């Protein structure tokens, strides 16, 4: 395994290393803000204004609908030889809509139907701007991640981002739990934190404007059809996309509504939940070298399958969490998931690039984003309908009666992850990149 030093990957003198440093800072900020756009504080914000689990799940698939429009990104972006400012404007508009306009809306609109309609519209347009920004940055930033340094960058950046985000969110959670008995003050605190998040978003926009721009090589200017026709001819790339589609679908079955379920039904505390999240950053330095060695010894795909064999059964077990007895079970589930997550999160982040050629990367990048968005959209749509249909579902196990659809969705997620492992083992030779 090649020895990579921190100063090789991140410094301000080398243009590519400076670009990676800006990417690292941006990732830390965006990971922190994730809790205010789709995490536990977003759930607290919505529930504070009367949204139920079905509403939360519906809002969860709106970004995926906007994400489908990424297929227009390559053709639009090729009109700009320099994209720095157009991407910066798109990113700014995303943060402004999602943290300022969306936060103000529930105070101006008191009718639940009007609120829900407004939240959907704002969320859609905010994520539409973010889709174009993400597609543009992906084609730009891939040039800062050559093969010899990509594994180090992905592992270190995810560890550091999780650590920074975990500390910030943990401190916020302590305050939020302290205000739990005063619902209005708790909601006011969450609203205030959303405005703070907007300021962090502005810092992120500035940071993303700093790296030098690169050339965007193409065989020819992409047409809309090229986003599909170019990647489809690459069999190995398409087989990799199957894994990404299934995994994203499985994760999206519970991703947008699990925190609501834990807060509303299981009555988990903000602090405990955020401590569990923060623990992930501790697992990263402990086990990243272990997983990198496994990747070097076996392959990206084989190690991902190993991780699925760990997290799949644990997801099924997660469905049996109970109020007043959640601490032990969540620790038994989430801590081993953190161990495996150190491996599979880095691998999943690298999947779009493993079998991606050097040319037409905007098309390949856009296609991989579409695949992820389709998986997320299908998963959240399925979850929305299932939550609505399963309100009266119940079963009794371990002395507790489980009501609603969340336990079943966790069970299904675990089964799909086990099927992903089987798919990789069956088609391993066809998946591996050419030497």
N, C-alpha and C positions, 0 to 999 in steps of 0.2 A: 504494500500500500504506500503510495507516494506521500511523503511528508510535506504537508502544507502548513505554513506559519500564518499567524494572524496578519502580520504586516504584509505578507504576500497577497492576501485576499482583500484587505482593507487599508488604504492609506490615501492621502490627499495629493501625493505627487504624481503617481501613475494615473492617467486618465481613466483606464478601465477599473482600477481599484477604487478610484474616487467615485465612479459610477456605482460600484457595488456598495460602497459606504452609504451613499445616498439611498440606495435601494433598501439597505438594512434599516436606516432611520425611518424610512417610509413604512416599512413592514411593521416596525415596532408601534408606530402611531396607528396604522390601519388595524392592527390586531387589537390594540386597546379600544379603538372605536367600534370594533365589531360587537362588543357587549352592549353598546348603545344603539346599534342598528338592527341587531338580530339576537342579542343575548339576553341575559337575565334582567338587565336594567330596562331594555326595550319591552320585555314582557311586563315588568312592573309598571312601566309608563302606560302601556295599553290597558292593563287590568285596572289601573287607577282611574281610567276614564270609561270603565264599564264594558270593556271588550271581554268576550268569553273565549274558550279554547277553539271554537269553530272560527270566530273572527280572526284570532291570532294565526290560525293555520291558513286561512284564505290570504291574509296579508303576506304570509310566508311564500306563497307561490307567485306573487306579483313580480318580484325581481326576476324570476325565471322567465316570465312572459316577456319582460323588457329585454332580458338576455338573449332571447331568440333573434332579436334584431341585429345581433352582432354580425350576421351574414352580410349586412350592408357595409360593414366597417372597412374591409379591404379596398373596395372600389372607391369609397369616399376618401380614405386616407391617402391613396395613391395620387390624388390631386395636390397633395402637399409634400413637396420635397423636404421641407422642414416642418415638423409637427409639434415642436416644443410648446408653442403658445396655444394652439388649438386644443391640445391635450390638457394643458393647464386650466384653460377656461372650462372645459368639460368637467374636470375634477372639482373645480371651485363650485360650479353650479350643483353638482351632486351633493357636496357638503352643505351648501346653503339651503337647498330644498329639504334635505333629510334631517338637518339639525335645527334649522331656524323656522322654516315655513311649516313643517310637519309638527313642530312643538307648539307653535302658536295656534294652529287650526282647532284643536279640541276646546280651547278657551273661547274661540269665536263662534263655533258651531256646537250647540248644546244637544241637538237632536241626534240620537244614536245612528239613524240611517244616514243622515247628512255627514256625520263624522266619519262613518265607515266609507262612504263614497269619496269624501275628500282625502282620507288616508290612502285609499287605493290609487287615486289619480296622482297625488304627490309622490307616492312611493314609485309608481310606474315611471314618471318622467325623471325623477332623480336617478333611478337605476339605468334609464336609457342613456343619460349622459355618462354614467360610470362605465357602461358597456363599451362605448367608443373609446373612452380613456384607457380602459384595461387592455383592449385589443391593440391600441397604439403603443402603449408601454411594453407590452409583451414582445412585439417585434423589435422594439428599440433595445430593451434590457437584455435580451438573450445574447446580444453581442458582448456583454460584460461577463458572461458565464461560459468560458471554454470548458471542454470536457474534463480537463485535468483539475479544475477547481470547483466544478459545479457541486459535487457531493459535499465538499467542505462548506461551501457557501450555504447550501440548502439546510444542512444540519445545524451549523452555527446560528444562522439567521433565525431559524424557527425556534431554537432554544432561547436566544436572547429576546426575541419578540414575545415569546410566552412568559418569560421572566418579568420583563417590564410591564406587560399588560396585566399579569397576575398580581403584581404588587399594587398597581394603581387600582385595580378593580377590588382587591381585598380591602384596601383602605376605605374605598367607597362603600363596600358592603358592610363594614363595621358601623359606619355612620347610619347607613340605611336601616340596619337591624335595630340600632338604638332608637330610631324613630318609628319602629314598626307599630307601636301601639297608638301612634298619632298619625293616622293615615294621610291626613292633609299635609302634614309637615314632611312625611316621607315622600309624597308625590312632588312637593315643592323642591325637595332636595334632588330628586331624579331629574326634574325639569331643569334645574340649575346646572346639573352635570351635563346635560345635553348642550347647553350653550358653551360650557367649557370645552366640550367635544368639538364644537364648531371651530373654536380657536386652534385646537390641535390640528384640525383638518386644514386650516390655512397654513400652518407650519408644514404639513405634508405637501401641500401644493407647491410651496416655495422650494422644498427639498427636491421635489421631482423636476424642477426647472433647472437645477444646477448641472447635472451630467452633460457631457458633450454629446451631440447627436451623431448618429452613425449613418452610413449608407444603407439603404433598404433594397438588397439585390433581388431581382425578379427575372424569371425567364421571359415573361411578358406581363404587361399590366393586367391584373386579375379582373375577370368579369364576375358577376354574381354567381354564375354557374360554376366558376373555378373553385369556389370555396368547397363545393361538394365533389366535382369531377377530379380535381388534382389529388386530394387525399385518398379518395376511393380507389385509385389505381395503385396505392401503396398498401399491399396486403398486411404486412406486419404492423403498420401504423393503425390500420382499421381494427385488427385483432386487439391491439392495445386499447383502442377506444371502447371496445366491448367491456373491458374491465372497468374503465372509468365510468361508463354509463351505469353498469350494475351497482358499483360501489356508491355512486352519487345518489342513485335511486334509493338504495338501502338506508343511507344516512339521512336522506330527506324525509323518510317515513316518520321520523320523530323529531328531526332537527328544529323545526319551527315551533313546536308545541310542547316539547319535553320540559323546558324550564317552567312553562305555565302549569303543567301537570305537577311538577315537583313543588312549586310555590303554593298552588291553589288546593291540591288534593293531598299531597304528602306533607305539606307545611314545613318544608325544608327552610333553614335559615340562609340568608344571603351570605353570612360569614362562612358557614360550613361549606356551602356550594363553591364559594370562591377560594377557599383553602384547598379544596379538591382540585380546582382548576390550576391553582398556583403550584401544586405538587408536580404537575407535568413538567414545569421548568426545572425542577430538581432532578427528575428522572433523565432529562436530556443529557447533562454532562456525565451522569453515571453510566448511561447505556448507549450513547451515540457511537462511541468507539466500537463497542460490541457489535452493533448493527452494521456499521461500515465494514467491519471485518467479515461479517456474514455475507454482505452484498458482494464484496470482492471475491469471496470463496465460492459462493453459489451463483448469484445473479440477482438483479433487481426483482425479477418476476418470482423466482423461487422464494425469496425472503418475504415478499408481499403475501404469498400464499401461506407461509408459516404464520405470519401475523394474523391472517384471517382465521386460521385454525384456533388462535388464542381468543380473539375478540368476539367471534361468532357465538360460541357457547355462553360467553359472559353477557352478551346482549340479551339472550334468552333469560338468563338469571336476573337481569336488571328489571324485567317485567314484573318481578315478584316483590318489589320494594313496597314497604308499608309505612304509614305514619307512626311516629313514636318509636319505630324500630329501624329507621332508615340508616343510621350512622354506620353500623357494622356492615350491612349488606352493600351500601354504596362504596365503602372502602374496599370490600372484597371484590367488587366489580371494577371500579374505576382505576384502582392502583395497578392491577395487572394490565388493564387497557392502556394506561399511560406507558407501561413498559413496552407493549407492542406498538403503541402509537408513535413512539420515537422512531421506530423503523418504518411503519407503513405511511406516516404522514410525509416523510422526506421522499419516499419512493413515489407516492401518488403525485407529489409536486413535480417530480421528474418524468412521469409517464408521457406527457406530451412531447418531450424532447428525445426520448430514447430511440425511437424509430423515425424521427423527423429529419428529412434531408436539409441541406444548406440553402436550397433555393425555394422560393415561394413560401417562405415561413409565415408570412402574414396570413396566407390561405390556411396553412396547417394550424396555426395558432387560433384563428377564428373558428375553424372546424372543431378543434378540441374544446373550445369554450361553448360552442353550440351543443356538443355532446354532453358536457357537464350541465348546461342549462336544461336540456331535455330530461336528463336524469332527475334533476332537482324539481322541475315542473311536474313530471309524472309522479314523483314521490310525494310532493306536497298536495297535488290534486287528489291522489288516492287517499292520502291521510285526511284531507278535508272531508271528502265524502264518507270516509269510514267513521270519523269522529261524529259526524251528523247522524249517521245510521246506527251507531253503536252506543248512543247515550243510555240505553236501557240494558245493554249487555252486562252480564255479571257472572262471576264464578267465584267459588270459595276455595282457598288453598292456604295451608299453614295458619289456619285460624282467623283468616281475614277475607272479607268479601271485596273483590276487585270489581269496580264499575267503570264502564266506558271503554274506549278503544285503545288507549295508550299501551296497556300490557300486550295486547295482540300485535300492535305495530312493532314493538320491541322484539317480540318472538319472530315475526316475519323478517325483520332486519337481520337477526342472527342467522336464520336459515339461508338467506341470500348470500351472506358473507361466507358461509361454508361452501355454497355452490361456486363462488368465485375461486376459492382455493382449488376445488375440483377442476374447474375450467383451466386454470393455469397448469396444474399437473398434467392434464390430458394433452394440452396443446403447447407445452413448453418449448419444443424444438421450433415450432412455427413462430413463436413469439420472440425468441431471442434475436437481437440484431445480428446482421452479417458481420463476420470478423473483418 
